[in-house]
Amino acid sequence: MPANLTPQYLRAEEKFKKANDDEEKLKALKEMLSLIPKHKGTEKLQADIKRKISNLRENLKNKKSIKRVDYSRIEKEGVARISLVGLPNSGKSTFINCVTSAKSEVASFPFITKYPEVGMMEWEGIKFQLIDLPPLSVEYVEPFVFNVINSSDFLLIFVDLESLSPMEDIETIVEILKGKKIFLDDDNYKSLFLLNKIDIEDGNDNADVVEEFFGERFEFYRISALNFKDEYKNFIGGKIFKELGLIRIYTKEPGKKIVEGDPPFVLKSGSTVGDLALKIHKDVFKKFKFARAWGNPPYDGIRVTKDFILEDKMIIEIHI
């Protein structure tokens, strides 16, 4: 039996053929199904249209269920966020594996790091959040990389001393970041350049040349991520802490000793006892009567007010 398809059906079929996406195709198929003559001669065609509709609905359902991952939306932890930045094979992944419990993949070939790898670096009782980012490249860099950099408090920039030209590498890094309005010469972006692979032949000589040329613009520190030393972490942690202008304040209950192992409260330099009380809890701030402070002389349990300026490693006892 002939199908006897109508002009209206044929126009709907043409829409289906020219559709640019699944939504348009599904709409055209539904129109075709409503316009097709319903008789024995079109049964196979009707079944074919229904099968296509079913398949498209399933495809659209699956697409909607797949959520795009925004790798720049990393929850902040610790007292500060530190991004690890560098060109391919600069040693970022080896470094983060040494100073945190992260297991960032390491390989001798470039671009092994494709997604952010997060770890916590502990330094003198506080923790910094370290993020190993995919390497920079003049060809292409995932946009989320720059979003994470802009949300960071400090940048550790890795330079490979085994590279054919560490000087050019530094200029490349600076230019790539400058293209995204991230200016390393600007105080808004606190950073430290890590000259990595110092233990290779001519490593120190290469580092001398880099520091002589760029020393007035940037600060450098020499490391070997492969043969890592605790002194590296001590220096880097202290540098970050100082550059961010932080202080550690320990607290204790009235009449009791400080609890060993309790982490300190971390505040900005220049913070007051009132700032500390508010950080502990808003009710502590509201009910505050006075506090006692221990630290460098003459602070040996002296009574202080909310306006008292805190110093690093002080012990504060708040009375409410």
C-alpha positions as CSV (number, residue, x, y, z in Angstrom):
1,M,0.0,0.0,0.0
2,P,1.5,3.4,-1.0
3,A,2.3,5.8,1.9
4,N,0.6,8.9,0.3
5,L,2.7,11.3,2.3
6,T,1.3,14.8,2.5
7,P,3.2,18.0,1.6
8,Q,3.0,19.1,5.3
9,Y,4.7,15.9,6.3
10,L,7.4,16.3,3.7
11,R,8.1,19.8,4.9
12,A,8.5,18.5,8.5
13,E,10.8,15.8,7.1
14,E,12.9,18.5,5.5
15,K,13.1,20.3,8.8
16,F,14.4,17.1,10.4
17,K,17.1,16.7,7.7
18,K,18.3,20.3,8.2
19,A,18.2,20.3,12.0
20,N,21.4,21.4,13.7
21,D,21.0,19.7,17.1
22,D,19.0,17.0,18.9
23,E,16.4,19.4,20.2
24,E,15.5,20.5,16.7
25,K,15.5,17.0,15.4
26,L,13.2,15.8,18.2
27,K,10.8,18.7,17.5
28,A,10.7,17.8,13.7
29,L,10.2,14.1,14.4
30,K,7.2,14.8,16.6
31,E,5.7,17.0,13.9
32,M,6.3,14.2,11.3
33,L,4.6,11.7,13.6
34,S,1.6,13.9,14.0
35,L,1.3,14.6,10.2
36,I,1.9,11.1,8.8
37,P,-1.2,9.4,7.4
38,K,-2.2,6.6,9.8
39,H,-2.7,3.4,7.7
40,K,-1.1,0.1,7.0
41,G,1.2,1.5,4.3
42,T,3.0,3.8,6.9
43,E,3.3,1.4,9.8
44,K,7.0,0.7,9.2
45,L,7.7,4.5,8.8
46,Q,5.7,5.3,12.0
47,A,7.7,2.7,13.9
48,D,11.0,4.1,12.5
49,I,10.0,7.7,13.6
50,K,9.0,6.5,17.1
51,R,12.4,4.7,17.4
52,K,14.2,7.8,16.5
53,I,12.2,9.9,18.9
54,S,13.0,7.4,21.7
55,N,16.7,7.4,20.9
56,L,16.9,11.2,20.8
57,R,15.0,11.5,24.1
58,E,17.5,9.1,25.7
59,N,20.5,11.1,24.3
60,L,19.1,14.4,25.6
61,K,18.4,12.9,29.0
62,N,22.0,11.6,29.2
63,K,23.4,15.0,28.1
64,K,21.5,16.8,30.8
65,S,22.6,14.3,33.5
66,I,26.3,14.9,32.6
67,K,27.5,18.0,34.7
68,R,30.4,20.0,33.4
69,V,33.1,20.1,36.0
70,D,34.4,23.6,36.8
71,Y,37.9,22.9,38.0
72,S,38.3,26.5,39.2
73,R,35.7,25.9,42.0
74,I,38.0,24.4,44.5
75,E,36.9,24.7,48.1
76,K,39.4,26.8,50.1
77,E,41.1,25.1,53.0
78,G,43.9,26.0,55.4
79,V,45.2,29.5,56.1
80,A,46.1,30.4,52.4
81,R,45.8,29.1,48.9
82,I,49.1,28.6,47.0
83,S,49.1,27.8,43.3
84,L,52.0,25.9,41.7
85,V,52.7,27.5,38.3
86,G,55.2,26.6,35.6
87,L,56.0,25.3,32.1
88,P,55.9,21.5,31.3
89,N,58.4,19.3,33.2
90,S,59.3,22.0,35.7
91,G,58.9,19.8,38.7
92,K,55.6,21.0,40.2
93,S,54.1,17.5,40.6
94,T,57.2,16.1,42.2
95,F,57.3,19.0,44.6
96,I,53.6,18.7,45.8
97,N,54.1,15.0,46.3
98,C,57.1,15.8,48.6
99,V,55.4,18.4,50.8
100,T,51.8,17.1,51.0
101,S,49.9,13.8,50.9
102,A,48.9,14.5,47.3
103,K,49.6,11.9,44.6
104,S,50.1,14.0,41.6
105,E,51.1,12.0,38.6
106,V,54.8,12.4,37.6
107,A,56.3,11.6,34.2
108,S,59.3,12.5,32.1
109,F,57.1,13.7,29.2
110,P,55.2,17.0,29.3
111,F,51.5,17.9,30.1
112,I,51.0,14.9,32.4
113,T,49.0,17.2,34.8
114,K,45.6,17.9,33.2
115,Y,43.5,18.7,36.2
116,P,44.2,20.5,39.5
117,E,45.8,18.4,42.2
118,V,45.2,19.6,45.7
119,G,47.3,18.9,48.9
120,M,47.9,20.5,52.3
121,M,51.4,21.5,53.3
122,E,51.9,21.8,57.1
123,W,54.4,24.3,58.4
124,E,54.9,25.1,62.1
125,G,51.4,24.1,63.1
126,I,49.5,25.6,60.3
127,K,48.4,24.3,56.9
128,F,48.6,25.9,53.4
129,Q,46.5,24.6,50.5
130,L,48.7,23.8,47.6
131,I,47.3,23.4,44.1
132,D,49.3,21.8,41.3
133,L,48.0,23.3,38.1
134,P,48.3,22.1,34.5
135,P,51.4,23.6,32.9
136,L,51.4,26.9,31.1
137,S,51.9,26.9,27.3
138,V,52.0,29.5,24.6
139,E,49.7,27.2,22.5
140,Y,46.8,26.8,24.9
141,V,46.0,26.8,28.6
142,E,42.7,25.7,30.1
143,P,40.8,28.9,31.3
144,F,40.3,27.4,34.8
145,V,44.1,27.7,35.4
146,F,43.9,31.5,35.4
147,N,40.8,31.5,37.5
148,V,42.6,29.4,40.2
149,I,45.6,31.7,40.0
150,N,43.4,34.7,40.5
151,S,41.8,33.1,43.6
152,S,45.2,32.3,45.1
153,D,47.0,34.1,47.9
154,F,50.5,33.2,46.7
155,L,52.2,31.7,43.6
156,L,55.1,29.3,43.6
157,I,56.6,29.6,40.1
158,F,58.8,26.7,39.0
159,V,61.7,27.2,36.6
160,D,63.5,24.2,35.1
161,L,67.3,24.7,35.3
162,E,67.8,21.8,33.0
163,S,65.9,23.6,30.2
164,L,67.8,24.8,27.2
165,S,67.0,28.4,28.2
166,P,65.7,29.1,31.7
167,M,65.9,32.8,31.0
168,E,63.5,32.5,28.1
169,D,61.2,30.2,30.1
170,I,60.8,32.9,32.8
171,E,60.0,35.5,30.1
172,T,57.4,33.1,28.6
173,I,55.8,32.5,32.0
174,V,55.6,36.3,32.6
175,E,54.1,37.0,29.2
176,I,51.5,34.2,29.3
177,L,50.3,35.5,32.7
178,K,50.5,39.1,31.6
179,G,48.1,38.2,28.7
180,K,45.5,37.3,31.3
181,K,46.2,40.5,33.3
182,I,48.3,38.7,35.9
183,F,51.3,40.9,36.5
184,L,54.0,39.3,38.5
185,D,55.7,42.7,39.0
186,D,52.6,43.9,40.8
187,D,52.4,43.6,44.6
188,N,48.8,42.2,44.1
189,Y,50.4,38.9,43.1
190,K,52.8,37.7,45.7
191,S,55.2,35.1,44.4
192,L,58.4,33.2,44.7
193,F,60.3,31.7,41.8
194,L,61.7,28.2,42.6
195,L,64.8,27.3,40.6
196,N,64.4,23.6,40.4
197,K,66.9,20.8,39.6
198,I,69.7,22.7,41.3
199,D,71.6,19.4,41.7
200,I,72.2,18.9,38.0
201,E,75.5,19.7,36.4
202,D,75.8,23.5,36.0
203,G,72.6,23.9,38.0
204,N,74.1,26.5,40.3
205,D,75.8,28.3,37.4
206,N,72.5,28.5,35.6
207,A,70.8,29.8,38.7
208,D,73.5,32.4,39.1
209,V,72.8,33.8,35.6
210,V,69.0,33.8,36.2
211,E,69.3,35.6,39.5
212,E,71.8,38.2,38.2
213,F,69.5,39.0,35.3
214,F,66.1,38.9,37.0
215,G,67.1,39.5,40.6
216,E,65.8,43.1,40.8
217,R,62.3,42.0,39.5
218,F,61.7,38.7,41.3
219,E,62.8,36.7,44.3
220,F,64.3,33.3,43.7
221,Y,65.0,30.2,45.8
222,R,67.0,27.1,44.7
223,I,65.6,23.6,45.2
224,S,65.7,20.1,44.0
225,A,62.2,18.6,44.0
226,L,63.7,15.2,43.2
227,N,66.1,15.3,46.1
228,F,63.9,17.2,48.5
229,K,65.2,18.6,51.8
230,D,63.2,19.7,54.8
231,E,65.0,23.1,54.7
232,Y,63.2,23.8,51.5
233,K,59.8,23.5,53.1
234,N,60.9,25.5,56.1
235,F,62.1,28.3,54.0
236,I,59.1,28.3,51.6
237,G,56.5,28.0,54.4
238,G,58.2,30.9,56.3
239,K,58.4,33.0,53.2
240,I,54.7,32.6,52.4
241,F,53.7,33.2,56.0
242,K,55.8,36.4,56.1
243,E,54.8,37.7,52.7
244,L,51.1,37.3,53.5
245,G,51.5,39.2,56.8
246,L,50.1,36.5,59.1
247,I,50.4,35.8,62.8
248,R,49.7,32.7,64.9
249,I,47.8,33.1,68.2
250,Y,47.3,30.3,70.7
251,T,44.4,30.4,73.2
252,K,43.8,28.8,76.5
253,E,41.0,28.6,79.0
254,P,41.3,30.7,82.3
255,G,43.2,28.9,84.9
256,K,44.2,26.1,82.6
257,K,47.4,25.2,80.6
258,I,47.5,25.5,76.9
259,V,46.4,22.2,75.2
260,E,49.4,20.8,73.5
261,G,48.8,20.1,69.8
262,D,45.9,22.6,69.5
263,P,46.3,24.5,66.2
264,P,46.7,28.3,66.5
265,F,44.3,30.9,65.2
266,V,45.8,32.6,62.2
267,L,45.1,36.3,61.7
268,K,46.5,39.2,59.8
269,S,49.4,41.1,61.3
270,G,48.0,44.1,63.2
271,S,44.9,42.2,64.4
272,T,43.6,42.9,67.9
273,V,42.3,40.8,70.8
274,G,38.8,41.8,69.6
275,D,39.5,40.4,66.1
276,L,40.6,37.1,67.8
277,A,37.4,37.0,69.9
278,L,35.3,37.5,66.9
279,K,37.2,34.8,65.0
280,I,36.5,32.4,67.9
281,H,32.8,33.1,68.0
282,K,30.6,36.2,67.8
283,D,29.2,35.4,71.3
284,V,32.8,35.5,72.7
285,F,33.2,39.0,71.2
286,K,29.8,40.2,72.6
287,K,30.5,38.8,76.1
288,F,34.1,39.8,76.2
289,K,35.3,41.3,79.6
290,F,39.1,41.3,79.4
291,A,41.9,39.0,78.3
292,R,45.4,38.1,79.5
293,A,48.4,38.0,77.2
294,W,51.6,36.0,77.2
295,G,54.5,36.6,74.8
296,N,57.7,38.4,74.6
297,P,58.4,40.6,77.6
298,P,56.7,42.5,79.1
299,Y,53.7,40.3,78.2
300,D,53.6,37.8,81.1
301,G,49.9,37.4,81.7
302,I,49.1,41.1,81.7
303,R,45.5,42.2,81.5
304,V,44.5,43.6,78.1
305,T,41.5,45.0,76.3
306,K,39.9,44.3,72.9
307,D,42.1,47.0,71.3
308,F,45.3,45.3,72.3
309,I,47.5,44.6,69.2
310,L,48.5,40.9,68.9
311,E,52.0,39.6,68.0
312,D,53.0,36.3,66.5
313,K,52.9,33.2,68.8
314,M,51.2,35.0,71.7
315,I,49.0,33.0,74.1
316,I,45.7,34.7,74.9
317,E,43.3,33.9,77.7
318,I,39.9,35.5,77.1
319,H,37.5,36.1,80.0
320,I,33.8,36.5,79.4
